[in-house]
Amino acid sequence: MTLDDIQRRDATDPLAGFRSEFTLPEGVIYLDGNSLGALPRATAARLADTVTREWGQDLIRSWNTADWIGAPQRVGGKIAGLIGAQADEVVVADSTSVNLFKLLAAGLKARPGRTVILTEPGNFPTDLYVAQGVQALLPDVTVRTAPRETLLEAIDDDVAVVMLTHVHYKSGARFDMAAVTAAAHARGALVLWDLSHSVGAVEIDLNGAGADLAVGCGYKYLNGGPGAPAFLFAARALQADLASPLTGWMGHAAPFAFGDDYAPAPGLDRFLCGTPPILGVAALEIGVEIALRADMAQVAEKSRQLTALFIDRVEDRCAGLGLTLASPRAPEQRGSHIAFTHEAAYPVMQALIARGVIGDFRAPDILRFGFTPLYLRHEDAWNAVEILREVLVSEAWREPAYQVRAAVT
Amino acid sequence: MTLDDIQRRDATDPLAGFRSEFTLPEGVIYLDGNSLGALPRATAARLADTVTREWGQDLIRSWNTADWIGAPQRVGGKIAGLIGAQADEVVVADSTSVNLFKLLAAGLKARPGRTVILTEPGNFPTDLYVAQGVQALLPDVTVRTAPRETLLEAIDDDVAVVMLTHVHYKSGARFDMAAVTAAAHARGALVLWDLSHSVGAVEIDLNGAGADLAVGCGYKYLNGGPGAPAFLFAARALQADLASPLTGWMGHAAPFAFGDDYAPAPGLDRFLCGTPPILGVAALEIGVEIALRADMAQVAEKSRQLTALFIDRVEDRCAGLGLTLASPRAPEQRGSHIAFTHEAAYPVMQALIARGVIGDFRAPDILRFGFTPLYLRHEDAWNAVEILREVLVSEAWREPAYQVRAAVT
């Protein structure tokens, strides 16, 4: 296989046209869209319009005239189309962490007599920390962890909610959503899926899997911008049984009646809390709309191709240079990012970034490379490996400047 | 007094120069900055730079190079300068509603043996609803209300947190922060102040009042944009005793160590939860910086002048036309907005808006007019009253179109 072959593959890529919808800096191969997605070209104009016309000219009236008030449901409904959900099963709100808290508390209350949140060690930290916060706050609640090999066996009659991240943030390992959900249901537990590292890059069918609850991130493969609002999902049949612990006015049945007593809004609206962050939602909507125009089966297929090509090339061209694959080899068992361990992972990544290949480091020894199908080419995966090889062969990463840790690593 | 006199007052207004820092649409007298502040001229360029350069070009690196990671503390530190707090006593995070939840739960835990949240009926709905949500979530916690006339007497040994809105959202009535705080402390309770309707428009001295906890809104007098991030304050001496119930990764002592066990960050950083909303924080920072350049004593004095002028003129020019003042008459007892009742308040406000005077309606019968000292002139208050008089004298508000309720009223 040669670079020519790879470029021919790019030439026939049915998603190739999407690349031009993103701003990608010159000289950069961006393999960190799993952490912060790239900027859609349409976002700046949309934000300028939201700021200058909607806010600046129409001011408070835009809550009605620009439908700011309906933005959480409108954009949530669009995200639903990416994750196999109905439009009234998804709202945009708050952060992933806050949404985890809401749904954990609601899930526990919906399973009276059960007091355990079950998760796996090494889950994304905020998922673990939020669950631990629920444990510290609510009497009798316990967070139990079990490694994924024995996870299903750990679901007993005490487990109210099984909380898992669909695609693991470090390894990229992917759960079989349908199988785990079915096993949990057989034992009477709800499942809460964190889709942060999968939405927009791999196929997700929440309704098909019979999923109960989910949260997800707007700033990774959805390209919603830094700290974009997050979303949450609750299956329609479950919604009436769920109470949000964060009972802000936007989740009230009649927020503009300004009454003294809380009454939850019907359906999922009750999981709104404060005033929606309009600038963030506007930027997120642009990213979601691009993803909606892509065929998710094609996106997922290209994700498998890109990641498989990257693994093959690394193991070929960087053999003997200290890298070990830390992601599942089988494409159906992983998401759209690939992890390799290296004993000098931090400085190696710094040297790569200095050469325009942006991935990231995850403690203690992981080099992580994300492949966003909408804006990456097979050629990018190929070229990134050549630069990685050069960094390792030359030992360029030994330069002192690359050893200095940044605040955010 | 004539319009000439008023225009002369504007000509010598020491804050007059600030008006040109805002975009105000032609033909509009904007008296709703207490609900959504106007757009600063610098915001569009700041957001364009944040989007196009920081996000688009520098991508993930901006967490370090643009100090996105330090934004909650940086902007919080600036807000501290507006409310009589130290820089390390304020962070920007989440929404006002979510921050109320965090501080109520933390305050209850910091006063073991005490189980009551005391507030007043008719407080801003989200404050009441969030407190009721805490009551529903945590065993033994009770929300008690007492009208402000008997509020201090209602603080007994069971009260953990007295939660009050500094300036009432409807009437504009202002609490004496120092007196109430001292009375609560004498009875062993903490006080949580909601500054949403006062920050940026009236003098606030949290440290001077010995205040414990506070939250506030970014999109009213701080001009941070629709749904701007909120802020929270906790007095330095209290911070080590406070545990956030929302234990997201950004509040961890070492978020980028990615460990499995939660450990709170030192100081106020523990009240951060999810990834900070960078676009919203960038817009908010512009609004806060403008307010910081103004002399808060001059701002508060102009607020008193504008509101007093408005009351005087309404009671003079609209006498006998069905309006009754529903705000305190004494300037030191109110904030920067004025409420009048009218039996047809909704259509009257619609007719006013159609004529370019934008205030708002609050159920059931309140016309509310906000006076933002940084961009309003005395002439605006004068002219708004003339238009109000014309609407009432002509009974223009009887037109059927003005009776139709919008989604957001």
Contacts between the chains, C-beta under 8 A, distances in Angstrom:
chain1	res1	chain2	res2	distance
A	23	B	52	7.5
A	23	B	56	4.3
A	23	B	57	7.7
A	25	B	56	7.4
A	25	B	57	4.9
A	25	B	58	7.9
A	25	B	59	7.2
A	28	B	59	7.6
A	30	B	59	6.3
A	32	B	59	6.9
A	32	B	60	4.8
A	35	B	60	5.5
A	36	B	55	7.6
A	36	B	59	6.1
A	36	B	60	4.6
A	38	B	56	7.6
A	38	B	59	6.9
A	39	B	51	6.6
A	39	B	52	7.4
A	39	B	55	5.1
A	39	B	56	3.8
A	43	B	51	6.2
A	44	B	48	6.2
A	44	B	51	5.1
A	44	B	52	5.6
A	44	B	56	7.8
A	47	B	47	5.8
A	47	B	48	7.7
A	47	B	51	6.0
A	47	B	279	7.3
A	48	B	44	6.2
A	48	B	47	7.7
A	48	B	48	6.7
A	51	B	39	6.6
A	51	B	43	6.2
A	51	B	44	5.1
A	51	B	47	6.0
A	51	B	225	7.1
A	51	B	283	7.5
A	52	B	23	7.5
A	52	B	39	7.4
A	52	B	44	5.6
A	54	B	226	7.8
A	55	B	36	7.6
A	55	B	39	5.1
A	55	B	225	5.9
A	55	B	226	5.9
A	56	B	23	4.3
A	56	B	25	7.4
A	56	B	38	7.6
A	56	B	39	3.7
A	56	B	44	7.7
A	57	B	23	7.7
A	57	B	25	4.9
A	58	B	25	7.9
A	59	B	25	7.3
A	59	B	28	7.6
A	59	B	30	6.3
A	59	B	32	6.9
A	59	B	36	6.1
A	59	B	38	6.8
A	59	B	358	6.5
A	60	B	32	4.8
A	60	B	35	5.5
A	60	B	36	4.6
A	60	B	358	6.4
A	60	B	360	6.8
A	61	B	353	7.5
A	61	B	358	7.5
A	62	B	226	7.1
A	63	B	226	7.8
A	63	B	407	7.4
A	63	B	408	4.0
A	64	B	406	4.5
A	64	B	407	5.6
A	64	B	408	5.4
A	68	B	226	5.9
A	68	B	227	7.7
A	69	B	407	5.4
A	69	B	408	5.1
A	70	B	407	7.6
A	94	B	94	6.8
A	94	B	95	7.3
A	94	B	98	6.6
A	94	B	274	7.2
A	95	B	94	7.3
A	95	B	248	6.8
A	95	B	273	6.2
A	95	B	274	2.5
A	95	B	275	6.2
A	95	B	277	7.8
A	96	B	274	5.7
A	96	B	275	7.8
A	97	B	246	6.9
A	97	B	248	3.1
A	97	B	249	6.7
A	97	B	250	7.6
A	97	B	273	4.8
A	97	B	274	3.8
A	98	B	94	6.6
A	98	B	98	6.1
A	98	B	246	6.2
A	98	B	248	7.2
A	98	B	273	5.8
A	98	B	274	5.9
A	101	B	245	7.7
A	101	B	246	5.6
A	105	B	137	6.6
A	121	B	260	5.7
A	122	B	260	6.6
A	123	B	260	7.9
A	124	B	249	7.9
A	125	B	249	4.8
A	125	B	252	6.9
A	125	B	255	7.2
A	125	B	258	5.3
A	125	B	259	6.8
A	125	B	260	7.2
A	126	B	248	5.0
A	126	B	249	3.8
A	126	B	274	6.9
A	128	B	260	5.5
A	128	B	261	7.6
A	128	B	262	7.2
A	129	B	247	4.6
A	129	B	248	6.3
A	129	B	249	5.9
A	129	B	251	7.9
A	129	B	252	6.2
A	129	B	262	4.1
A	130	B	246	7.2
A	130	B	247	5.9
A	130	B	248	6.0
A	132	B	247	6.2
A	132	B	261	7.2
A	132	B	262	4.6
A	133	B	244	7.3
A	133	B	245	5.7
A	133	B	246	6.3
A	133	B	247	3.2
A	133	B	262	6.7
A	136	B	243	7.0
A	136	B	245	7.6
A	136	B	247	7.5
A	137	B	105	6.6
A	137	B	137	7.7
A	137	B	138	7.2
A	137	B	245	4.7
A	138	B	137	7.2
A	138	B	138	7.4
A	139	B	139	6.3
A	145	B	260	7.8
A	170	B	258	7.8
A	219	B	275	7.1
A	225	B	51	7.2
A	225	B	55	6.0
A	225	B	278	7.1
A	225	B	279	5.7
A	226	B	54	7.8
A	226	B	55	5.9
A	226	B	62	7.1
A	226	B	63	7.8
A	226	B	68	5.9
A	226	B	275	7.6
A	226	B	278	3.8
A	226	B	279	7.1
A	227	B	68	7.7
A	227	B	274	7.7
A	227	B	275	4.6
A	227	B	276	4.9
A	227	B	277	4.1
A	227	B	278	4.5
A	227	B	279	7.3
A	227	B	280	7.7
A	227	B	281	7.7
A	228	B	277	7.4
A	229	B	277	7.1
A	230	B	274	7.1
A	243	B	136	7.0
A	244	B	133	7.3
A	245	B	101	7.7
A	245	B	133	5.7
A	245	B	136	7.6
A	245	B	137	4.7
A	246	B	97	6.8
A	246	B	98	6.2
A	246	B	101	5.6
A	246	B	130	7.2
A	246	B	133	6.3
A	247	B	129	4.6
A	247	B	130	5.9
A	247	B	132	6.2
A	247	B	133	3.2
A	247	B	136	7.5
A	248	B	95	6.8
A	248	B	97	3.1
A	248	B	98	7.2
A	248	B	126	4.9
A	248	B	129	6.3
A	248	B	130	6.0
A	249	B	97	6.7
A	249	B	124	8.0
A	249	B	125	4.8
A	249	B	126	3.9
A	249	B	129	5.9
A	250	B	97	7.6
A	251	B	129	7.9
A	252	B	125	6.9
A	252	B	129	6.2
A	255	B	125	7.2
A	256	B	363	7.1
A	256	B	407	8.0
A	256	B	408	6.2
A	256	B	409	5.0
A	257	B	363	5.9
A	258	B	125	5.3
A	258	B	170	7.8
A	258	B	362	6.3
A	258	B	363	5.4
A	259	B	125	6.8
A	260	B	121	5.7
A	260	B	122	6.6
A	260	B	123	7.9
A	260	B	125	7.2
A	260	B	128	5.5
A	260	B	145	7.8
A	261	B	128	7.6
A	261	B	132	7.2
A	262	B	128	7.2
A	262	B	129	4.1
A	262	B	132	4.5
A	262	B	133	6.7
A	273	B	95	6.1
A	273	B	97	4.8
A	273	B	98	5.8
A	274	B	94	7.2
A	274	B	95	2.5
A	274	B	96	5.7
A	274	B	97	3.8
A	274	B	98	5.9
A	274	B	126	6.9
A	274	B	227	7.7
A	274	B	230	7.1
A	275	B	95	6.2
A	275	B	96	7.8
A	275	B	219	7.0
A	275	B	226	7.6
A	275	B	227	4.6
A	276	B	227	4.9
A	277	B	95	7.8
A	277	B	226	8.0
A	277	B	227	4.1
A	277	B	228	7.4
A	277	B	229	7.1
A	277	B	277	5.7
A	277	B	280	5.1
A	278	B	225	7.1
A	278	B	226	3.8
A	278	B	227	4.5
A	279	B	47	7.3
A	279	B	225	5.7
A	279	B	226	7.1
A	279	B	227	7.3
A	279	B	279	4.8
A	279	B	280	5.5
A	279	B	283	6.0
A	280	B	227	7.7
A	280	B	277	5.1
A	280	B	279	5.5
A	280	B	280	5.5
A	281	B	227	7.6
A	283	B	51	7.5
A	283	B	279	6.0
A	353	B	61	7.5
A	358	B	59	6.4
A	358	B	60	6.4
A	358	B	61	7.4
A	360	B	60	6.8
A	362	B	258	6.3
A	363	B	256	7.1
A	363	B	257	5.9
A	363	B	258	5.4
A	406	B	64	4.5
A	407	B	63	7.5
A	407	B	64	5.6
A	407	B	69	5.5
A	407	B	70	7.6
A	407	B	256	7.9
A	408	B	63	4.0
A	408	B	64	5.4
A	408	B	69	5.1
A	408	B	256	6.2
A	409	B	256	5.1
